[in-house]
Amino acid sequence: MSAQLPAHRYPQTPTGWLPFFFTRLLFTGAADPRTAVRFRSLLLVLFLPATLVYPTLNYRLLEPDEGRYAQIPREMLAAGDWLVPRLQGMAYLDKPPLFYWLVAWSYQIFGISEAAARLVPAIAVHLTILVVYLLGRRSLGERAALWAALLLTVSPGYLGIARLLLLDGLLTLWVTLSMVCAFEAVRTGRLLWGWWWAAAVASGLGFLTKGPISEVLLFPPLLAFAWLSRGSTARIGMRAAVGFAGVVLLVNAPWYLGILLKQPEFFSYFFWQHNVLRFLQPFDHLQPVWYYFPILLGGCFPFLVIVVSYFRQHLQSPGTEPSRASLAGGFWLLAGCWCVLFFSCSGSKLPTYILPAYPPLCLALGDYIARSRWDSRWSTRLFVTSGVVFLGVAIHLFLPWYAYWRSPMVEAAVVERLAGDRTVAVLTYPRNVDSVAFALGRSDLQRVRSTELNQALVDSHFRPRTVFLLTHQHSFAVFQQALPSSLRVVEHVSLRRHTGWGCWADRLVGETPWGLCDIAVIEPVALPAR
């Protein structure tokens, strides 16, 4: 430390040491008073992300998630039912409806297409970057917020994933907005109610996007920061807490009450199975606790050197350098790390879950860059430029090529000939192929699980023709073994292929399209008498 503290100024209890380290050793910098928006900076965060998220949206849907999230709003729009999300005609209760509503409205305005669907996450990505700059500058200063927005723009782990047709990009917007507004509401020591209500609305919209995770990611770092910063923030009293909960309830109650009246099983299925049990007793996507560490490193590789320098500075000579992070920078580091820690403790993990961690972590890094030698180094600009070039090539060239070759509709003429007739039943075994339904404009593809195959074959006796879309590499072999002699395969199409571009390309795109390996058309040998 730069000066020796009197003995009575040191913590006298074990719990007092954490706030001491946080405020006196780690985050000792003063807030940058220069917060005014600069016109050139605003143009940069308006147009640079736009060149990456908007031009290429109309490529093939990736299975399984993009196909599902394009199909549900299409069915919602076709049925005119904005209350119950449906997939292949069946109620789909895994998630709340805000994302589906926004995509359906995009369909109404621009027509039903892949581009109209992906416009929603693209806008969410762009708005998140603008929130980081326009609102982040209030606590960190304009320069730090600009660097944070630029780092977020060139993060492959954020922008490359969040612009896909997934719920997590929209959730990240609401979580980021609620964090920024809530921090603005409390950071001056006096609760600013306008910012507090804005945080509650954003958090409520997050709840309507993916459930209570938006509140789980907001309040622990907010309360922890209030304690670690020795009460420098406004106290969140009972009135503020109840008011916040009331706004969240007001945003969500109409739909949640409506869905509970129409689908009473929703409460236990969504809240208990898909939120509590998936965290405590995961039933899918099981991964080790360190799963997100390499994902985060890869997700920020254009500026990985800055990340290493940031954490090294905090471990060396704490509290003595003039470039120390500000207390506000400490909050953003805390918020990002909490997101990573929370999802690391969950047994059910997917790479997209930690997208909400990127904006606060980039704000913490932006604060560091603006206060350190990295602000004026040519290498910092090189990192950003190289990230833009890499993402531009990946998004505009590689991703459409990859999506085309991995799409179940890569042999579109064959799929349309065999599965396009709406009078013929189409069954998918053992998983959905929703991008096929989207491309064909159908909402009646019936999923057949492994335990249901025999019954599906029995039912096929009573139809003149049945088409099976077989989604795993070994599904056709299992299908043949289960096929009784009273049914026969009248046409079989294997979608196993070679790109012709070399073995590296074949390995990259796989032996078959993603989610569709074979198509089998069966007919009864003789229709049984009814």
ZAZAPA-442445 format. One record per residue (C-alpha): x, y, z; residue number from 1; residue in one letter. Coordinates in steps of 0.5 Angstrom, whole numbers, plus 2048, in hexadecimal, padded with zeros to 3 digits. Example, Ala and Ser with C-alpha at 12.3 -4.5 7.8 and 13.67 -1.06 7.14 Angstrom:
! residues 2
xx|yy|zz|n|res
819|7F7|810|1|A $
81B|7FE|80E|2|S $
END
This chain:
! residues 530
xx|yy|zz|n|res
800|800|800|1|M $
802|807|7FF|2|S $
801|809|806|3|A $
801|805|80D|4|Q $
7FA|805|810|5|L $
7F9|806|817|6|P $
7F8|800|81B|7|A $
7F1|802|81D|8|H $
7EF|803|815|9|R $
7F0|7FB|814|10|Y $
7EB|7F7|814|11|P $
7E9|7F4|81B|12|Q $
7E5|7EE|819|13|T $
7E6|7E9|814|14|P $
7E0|7EB|810|15|T $
7E3|7F2|80F|16|G $
7E9|7F0|80B|17|W $
7E5|7EF|805|18|L $
7E2|7F6|805|19|P $
7E9|7F8|807|20|F $
7ED|7F5|801|21|F $
7E7|7F7|7FC|22|F $
7E7|7FE|7FD|23|T $
7EE|7FF|800|24|R $
7F3|7FB|7FC|25|L $
7EF|7F8|7F5|26|L $
7EA|7FE|7F3|27|F $
7ED|804|7F5|28|T $
7ED|809|7EF|29|G $
7E8|80F|7EF|30|A $
7E3|80F|7EA|31|A $
7E4|813|7E3|32|D $
7E0|819|7E3|33|P $
7E0|81A|7DB|34|R $
7DA|816|7DA|35|T $
7D7|81A|7D4|36|A $
7D5|817|7CE|37|V $
7DA|818|7C8|38|R $
7D7|818|7C1|39|F $
7DD|814|7BE|40|R $
7DC|80F|7C3|41|S $
7D5|80E|7C2|42|L $
7D5|80D|7BB|43|L $
7DA|808|7BC|44|L $
7D6|804|7C1|45|V $
7D0|805|7BC|46|L $
7D3|803|7B5|47|F $
7D9|7FE|7B7|48|L $
7D4|7F9|7BB|49|P $
7CF|7FA|7B5|50|A $
7D4|7F8|7B0|51|T $
7D5|7F1|7B4|52|L $
7CE|7EF|7B6|53|V $
7C9|7F2|7B0|54|Y $
7CC|7F0|7A9|55|P $
7CC|7E9|7AA|56|T $
7C5|7E6|7AD|57|L $
7C2|7E2|7A7|58|N $
7C6|7DB|7A8|59|Y $
7C3|7D4|7A9|60|R $
7C1|7D3|7B0|61|L $
7C5|7CF|7B5|62|L $
7C2|7C9|7B8|63|E $
7C0|7C8|7BD|64|P $
7BF|7CF|7C1|65|D $
7BE|7D4|7BB|66|E $
7B9|7CF|7B8|67|G $
7B5|7CF|7BE|68|R $
7B5|7D6|7BF|69|Y $
7B3|7D8|7B8|70|A $
7AE|7D3|7B8|71|Q $
7AA|7D5|7BF|72|I $
7A9|7DC|7BD|73|P $
7A6|7DA|7B6|74|R $
7A1|7D5|7B9|75|E $
79F|7DA|7BE|76|M $
79E|7DF|7B8|77|L $
79A|7DA|7B4|78|A $
796|7D8|7B9|79|A $
794|7DF|7BC|80|G $
796|7DC|7C3|81|D $
79B|7E1|7C7|82|W $
799|7DD|7CD|83|L $
79C|7D6|7CD|84|V $
7A2|7D5|7C9|85|P $
7A2|7CF|7C4|86|R $
7A7|7CB|7C1|87|L $
7A4|7C6|7BC|88|Q $
79D|7C7|7BE|89|G $
79F|7C5|7C5|90|M $
79F|7CA|7CB|91|A $
7A7|7CC|7CC|92|Y $
7A7|7CE|7D4|93|L $
7AF|7CE|7D4|94|D $
7B0|7D6|7D4|95|K $
7AB|7DC|7D5|96|P $
7A9|7E0|7CE|97|P $
7AC|7E7|7CE|98|L $
7B2|7E4|7C9|99|F $
7AC|7E0|7C5|100|Y $
7A8|7E7|7C5|101|W $
7AD|7EB|7C2|102|L $
7AF|7E6|7BC|103|V $
7A8|7E5|7BB|104|A $
7A7|7ED|7BA|105|W $
7AD|7ED|7B6|106|S $
7AA|7E8|7B1|107|Y $
7A4|7EC|7B1|108|Q $
7A8|7F2|7AF|109|I $
7AD|7EF|7AA|110|F $
7AA|7E8|7A8|111|G $
7AC|7E1|7AB|112|I $
7B3|7E0|7A9|113|S $
7BA|7DE|7AD|114|E $
7BC|7E6|7AC|115|A $
7B6|7E8|7B0|116|A $
7B7|7E3|7B5|117|A $
7BE|7E5|7B6|118|R $
7BD|7EC|7B6|119|L $
7BA|7EC|7BD|120|V $
7C1|7E9|7C1|121|P $
7C5|7EE|7BC|122|A $
7C1|7F4|7BF|123|I $
7C2|7F1|7C6|124|A $
7C9|7F1|7C5|125|V $
7CA|7F8|7C2|126|H $
7C6|7FB|7C7|127|L $
7CA|7F7|7CD|128|T $
7D0|7FA|7CA|129|I $
7CD|801|7CA|130|L $
7CA|800|7D1|131|V $
7D2|7FF|7D3|132|V $
7D4|805|7D0|133|Y $
7CE|80A|7D1|134|L $
7CD|808|7D8|135|L $
7D3|805|7DA|136|G $
7D7|80C|7DA|137|R $
7D3|80E|7DF|138|R $
7D7|80A|7E5|139|S $
7DD|809|7E1|140|L $
7DE|80F|7DC|141|G $
7DD|810|7D5|142|E $
7E4|80D|7D3|143|R $
7E3|807|7D7|144|A $
7DC|805|7D4|145|A $
7DF|806|7CD|146|L $
7E4|801|7CE|147|W $
7DF|7FC|7D2|148|A $
7DA|7FD|7CC|149|A $
7E0|7FC|7C7|150|L $
7E2|7F6|7CB|151|L $
7DB|7F3|7CB|152|L $
7DB|7F4|7C3|153|T $
7E1|7F0|7C2|154|V $
7E0|7EA|7C7|155|S $
7DE|7E4|7C3|156|P $
7DB|7E1|7C9|157|G $
7D6|7E6|7C9|158|Y $
7D5|7E9|7C3|159|L $
7D6|7E3|7BF|160|G $
7D1|7DF|7C3|161|I $
7CC|7E4|7C5|162|A $
7CA|7E6|7BE|163|R $
7C7|7DF|7BD|164|L $
7C0|7DD|7BE|165|L $
7C0|7DC|7C5|166|L $
7BD|7DF|7CB|167|L $
7C4|7E0|7CF|168|D $
7C5|7E6|7CB|169|G $
7BF|7EA|7CC|170|L $
7BF|7E7|7D4|171|L $
7C6|7EB|7D4|172|T $
7C3|7F1|7D2|173|L $
7BE|7F1|7D7|174|W $
7C3|7EF|7DC|175|V $
7C8|7F4|7DA|176|T $
7C3|7FA|7DA|177|L $
7C1|7F8|7E1|178|S $
7C8|7F7|7E4|179|M $
7CA|7FE|7E1|180|V $
7C3|802|7E3|181|C $
7C3|7FE|7EA|182|A $
7CB|800|7EB|183|F $
7C9|808|7E9|184|E $
7C3|807|7EE|185|A $
7C8|806|7F4|186|V $
7CF|808|7F3|187|R $
7CE|80F|7F5|188|T $
7CC|80D|7FC|189|G $
7C5|810|7FB|190|R $
7C0|80B|7F8|191|L $
7BE|80E|7F1|192|L $
7B7|80C|7F0|193|W $
7B6|80D|7E8|194|G $
7BC|808|7E7|195|W $
7BA|803|7EC|196|W $
7B3|803|7E8|197|W $
7B7|802|7E2|198|A $
7BB|7FC|7E5|199|A $
7B5|7F9|7E7|200|A $
7B1|7FA|7E0|201|V $
7B7|7F7|7DD|202|A $
7B8|7F1|7E2|203|S $
7B1|7F0|7E1|204|G $
7B2|7EF|7D9|205|L $
7B7|7EA|7DB|206|G $
7B3|7E6|7DF|207|F $
7AE|7E6|7D9|208|L $
7B4|7E4|7D4|209|T $
7B7|7DE|7D8|210|K $
7B4|7DE|7DF|211|G $
7B7|7E0|7E6|212|P $
7BE|7E0|7E4|213|I $
7BE|7E7|7E3|214|S $
7BD|7E9|7EA|215|E $
7C2|7E3|7EC|216|V $
7C7|7E7|7E8|217|L $
7C5|7EE|7EB|218|L $
7C4|7EE|7F2|219|F $
7CA|7EA|7F5|220|P $
7D0|7EE|7F2|221|P $
7CC|7F4|7F4|222|L $
7CB|7F2|7FB|223|L $
7D2|7F0|7FB|224|A $
7D5|7F6|7F9|225|F $
7D1|7FA|7FE|226|A $
7D4|7F6|803|227|W $
7DB|7F6|800|228|L $
7DB|7FE|7FF|229|S $
7DA|7FF|806|230|R $
7D3|802|805|231|G $
7D5|807|800|232|S $
7CF|805|7FC|233|T $
7C7|807|7FD|234|A $
7C4|802|802|235|R $
7BF|7FD|7FE|236|I $
7B9|7FE|804|237|G $
7B3|7FA|804|238|M $
7AF|7FF|800|239|R $
7B4|7FF|7FA|240|A $
7B4|7F7|7FA|241|A $
7AC|7F6|7FA|242|V $
7AC|7FC|7F5|243|G $
7B1|7F8|7F1|244|F $
7AD|7F2|7F2|245|A $
7A7|7F5|7F0|246|G $
7A9|7F8|7E9|247|V $
7AC|7F1|7E7|248|V $
7A5|7EE|7E9|249|L $
7A1|7F3|7E5|250|L $
7A5|7F2|7DF|251|V $
7A5|7EA|7E0|252|N $
79E|7E9|7E3|253|A $
799|7E9|7DD|254|P $
79D|7E4|7D9|255|W $
79F|7DF|7DF|256|Y $
797|7DF|7E2|257|L $
795|7DE|7DB|258|G $
799|7D8|7D9|259|I $
798|7D5|7E0|260|L $
790|7D6|7DF|261|L $
791|7D2|7D8|262|K $
797|7CE|7DA|263|Q $
797|7CC|7E1|264|P $
79D|7C8|7E1|265|E $
7A1|7CE|7DE|266|F $
7A3|7D0|7E6|267|F $
7A6|7C9|7E8|268|S $
7A9|7C8|7E1|269|Y $
7AD|7CE|7E0|270|F $
7AE|7D1|7E7|271|F $
7B0|7CA|7EA|272|W $
7B3|7C6|7E5|273|Q $
7B6|7CB|7E0|274|H $
7B9|7D0|7E5|275|N $
7B9|7CC|7EC|276|V $
7BB|7C5|7EA|277|L $
7BF|7C7|7E4|278|R $
7C4|7CB|7E9|279|F $
7C4|7C6|7EF|280|L $
7C2|7BF|7EB|281|Q $
7C4|7C0|7E4|282|P $
7C1|7BC|7DF|283|F $
7C5|7BE|7D9|284|D $
7CB|7C2|7D6|285|H $
7CF|7BF|7DC|286|L $
7D6|7C3|7DC|287|Q $
7DC|7C3|7E1|288|P $
7DC|7C9|7E6|289|V $
7E2|7CC|7E2|290|W $
7DE|7CC|7DB|291|Y $
7DE|7D3|7DA|292|Y $
7E5|7D5|7DC|293|F $
7E8|7D3|7D5|294|P $
7E1|7D6|7D1|295|I $
7E2|7DD|7D4|296|L $
7EA|7DD|7D2|297|L $
7E8|7DB|7CB|298|G $
7E2|7E0|7CB|299|G $
7E7|7E6|7CC|300|C $
7ED|7E3|7C9|301|F $
7EE|7EA|7C5|302|P $
7F0|7ED|7CB|303|F $
7F2|7E8|7CF|304|L $
7F8|7EB|7D1|305|V $
7F4|7F1|7D4|306|I $
7F0|7EC|7D8|307|V $
7F7|7E9|7DB|308|V $
7FA|7F0|7DC|309|S $
7F4|7F2|7E0|310|Y $
7F4|7EC|7E5|311|F $
7FB|7EC|7E6|312|R $
7FB|7F4|7E8|313|Q $
7F6|7F2|7ED|314|H $
7FB|7EC|7F0|315|L $
801|7F1|7F0|316|Q $
802|7F7|7F4|317|S $
7FB|7F8|7F6|318|P $
7F8|7FF|7F7|319|G $
7FF|802|7F5|320|T $
7FE|804|7EE|321|E $
7FA|80A|7EB|322|P $
7F7|806|7E6|323|S $
7F3|802|7EB|324|R $
7EC|800|7E9|325|A $
7E6|804|7EC|326|S $
7E1|802|7F1|327|L $
7DC|802|7EC|328|A $
7E1|7FD|7E8|329|G $
7E1|7F9|7EE|330|G $
7D9|7F8|7ED|331|F $
7DA|7F6|7E6|332|W $
7DF|7F1|7E7|333|L $
7DB|7EE|7ED|334|L $
7D5|7EE|7E9|335|A $
7D8|7EA|7E3|336|G $
7DC|7E5|7E8|337|C $
7D5|7E4|7EB|338|W $
7D2|7E2|7E5|339|C $
7D8|7DD|7E3|340|V $
7D8|7DA|7EA|341|L $
7D0|7D9|7EA|342|F $
7D0|7D5|7E4|343|F $
7D6|7D2|7E6|344|S $
7D3|7CF|7EC|345|C $
7CD|7CC|7E8|346|S $
7CE|7C5|7E5|347|G $
7CA|7C7|7DF|348|S $
7CE|7CB|7DA|349|K $
7CE|7CE|7D3|350|L $
7D3|7D3|7D0|351|P $
7CE|7D8|7CF|352|T $
7CC|7D9|7D6|353|Y $
7D2|7DD|7D8|354|I $
7D0|7E3|7D3|355|L $
7CE|7E7|7D8|356|P $
7D5|7E7|7DB|357|A $
7D8|7EB|7D5|358|Y $
7D5|7F2|7D6|359|P $
7D7|7F3|7DD|360|P $
7DE|7EF|7DC|361|L $
7DF|7F4|7D6|362|C $
7DD|7FA|7DB|363|L $
7E2|7F8|7E0|364|A $
7E8|7F7|7DA|365|L $
7E6|7FE|7D7|366|G $
7E7|801|7DE|367|D $
7EE|7FE|7DE|368|Y $
7EF|800|7D7|369|I $
7ED|807|7D8|370|A $
7F2|808|7DE|371|R $
7F8|804|7DC|372|S $
7FD|804|7D7|373|R $
7F9|800|7D2|374|W $
7F5|806|7D1|375|D $
7FA|809|7CC|376|S $
7FD|803|7CA|377|R $
7FD|801|7C2|378|W $
7FC|7FA|7C4|379|S $
7F5|7FB|7C7|380|T $
7F3|7FE|7C1|381|R $
7F6|7F8|7BD|382|L $
7F2|7F3|7C2|383|F $
7EB|7F7|7C0|384|V $
7ED|7F7|7B9|385|T $
7EF|7F0|7B8|386|S $
7E9|7EE|7BC|387|G $
7E4|7F2|7B7|388|V $
7E8|7EE|7B1|389|V $
7E7|7E7|7B4|390|F $
7E0|7E8|7B6|391|L $
7DE|7EB|7AF|392|G $
7E1|7E5|7AC|393|V $
7DE|7E0|7B0|394|A $
7D7|7E3|7B0|395|I $
7D7|7E5|7A9|396|H $
7DA|7E0|7A6|397|L $
7DC|7DA|7AA|398|F $
7D5|7D9|7AE|399|L $
7D0|7D9|7A8|400|P $
7D5|7D4|7A4|401|W $
7D5|7D0|7AB|402|Y $
7CD|7D1|7AC|403|A $
7CC|7CF|7A5|404|Y $
7D0|7C8|7A5|405|W $
7CD|7C6|7AC|406|R $
7C6|7C8|7AA|407|S $
7C1|7C2|7AA|408|P $
7BE|7C6|7A4|409|M $
7C5|7C6|7A0|410|V $
7C1|7C1|79B|411|E $
7BB|7C5|79B|412|A $
7B8|7C2|795|413|A $
7B8|7BB|798|414|V $
7B5|7BD|79E|415|V $
7B0|7C1|79B|416|E $
7AE|7BC|796|417|R $
7AE|7B7|79C|418|L $
7AB|7BB|7A2|419|A $
7A8|7C1|79E|420|G $
7A1|7BD|79D|421|D $
79C|7BF|7A3|422|R $
798|7B9|7A2|423|T $
79E|7B5|7A4|424|V $
79F|7B4|7AB|425|A $
7A7|7B6|7AD|426|V $
7AA|7B3|7B3|427|L $
7B1|7B5|7B6|428|T $
7B5|7AF|7B9|429|Y $
7B7|7B0|7BF|430|P $
7B8|7B8|7BF|431|R $
7B4|7BE|7BC|432|N $
7B7|7C1|7B5|433|V $
7B3|7C8|7B6|434|D $
7B7|7CB|7B1|435|S $
7B4|7C6|7AC|436|V $
7AD|7C8|7AE|437|A $
7AF|7CF|7AE|438|F $
7B2|7CF|7A7|439|A $
7AB|7CB|7A4|440|L $
7A6|7CF|7A8|441|G $
7A4|7C9|7AC|442|R $
7A2|7C9|7B3|443|S $
7A0|7C1|7B4|444|D $
7A7|7BD|7B4|445|L $
7A6|7B8|7B9|446|Q $
7AC|7B7|7BE|447|R $
7AC|7AF|7BF|448|V $
7B1|7AE|7C5|449|R $
7B5|7A7|7C6|450|S $
7B0|7A4|7CA|451|T $
7AA|7A6|7C5|452|E $
7AD|7A3|7BF|453|L $
7A9|79C|7BF|454|N $
7A2|7A0|7C0|455|Q $
7A4|7A5|7BB|456|A $
7A5|79F|7B6|457|L $
79E|79C|7B8|458|V $
79B|7A2|7B7|459|D $
79E|7A2|7B0|460|S $
79A|79C|7AE|461|H $
794|7A1|7AD|462|F $
797|7A6|7A9|463|R $
799|7A5|7A1|464|P $
79F|7A8|7A2|465|R $
7A4|7AB|7A8|466|T $
7AA|7AF|7A7|467|V $
7AF|7AE|7AD|468|F $
7B5|7B3|7AE|469|L $
7BA|7AF|7B1|470|L $
7BF|7B4|7B5|471|T $
7C5|7B0|7B8|472|H $
7CA|7AC|7B4|473|Q $
7C8|7A5|7B7|474|H $
7C0|7A7|7B7|475|S $
7BF|7A3|7B0|476|F $
7C2|79D|7B2|477|A $
7BE|79D|7B8|478|V $
7B8|79F|7B4|479|F $
7B9|799|7B0|480|Q $
7BA|794|7B5|481|Q $
7B3|796|7B8|482|A $
7AF|796|7B2|483|L $
7AA|791|7B1|484|P $
7A9|78C|7AB|485|S $
7A3|790|7AA|486|S $
7A6|796|7A8|487|L $
7AB|797|7A3|488|R $
7B0|79D|7A1|489|V $
7AE|7A0|79A|490|V $
7B3|7A5|79A|491|E $
7B9|7A6|79E|492|H $
7BE|7AD|79D|493|V $
7C4|7AD|7A1|494|S $
7C7|7B4|7A2|495|L $
7CE|7B2|7A4|496|R $
7D3|7B6|79F|497|R $
7DA|7B9|79E|498|H $
7DB|7C0|79C|499|T $
7E0|7BE|797|500|G $
7E4|7C4|79A|501|W $
7E9|7BF|79E|502|G $
7E9|7BB|7A4|503|C $
7EA|7C1|7A9|504|W $
7E3|7C4|7A6|505|A $
7E0|7BD|7A7|506|D $
7E2|7BD|7AE|507|R $
7DF|7C4|7AF|508|L $
7D8|7C3|7AC|509|V $
7D8|7BC|7AF|510|G $
7D5|7B6|7AB|511|E $
7CE|7B8|7AB|512|T $
7CA|7BE|7AB|513|P $
7C9|7C0|7B3|514|W $
7C3|7BD|7B5|515|G $
7C1|7B9|7AF|516|L $
7C4|7B3|7AC|517|C $
7BF|7AF|7A9|518|D $
7B8|7AF|7A6|519|I $
7B4|7A9|7A5|520|A $
7AD|7A8|7A2|521|V $
7A9|7A2|7A4|522|I $
7A3|79F|7A2|523|E $
79F|799|7A5|524|P $
79F|793|7A1|525|V $
798|792|7A1|526|A $
793|797|7A5|527|L $
790|793|7AA|528|P $
789|793|7AA|529|A $
786|798|7AF|530|R $
END
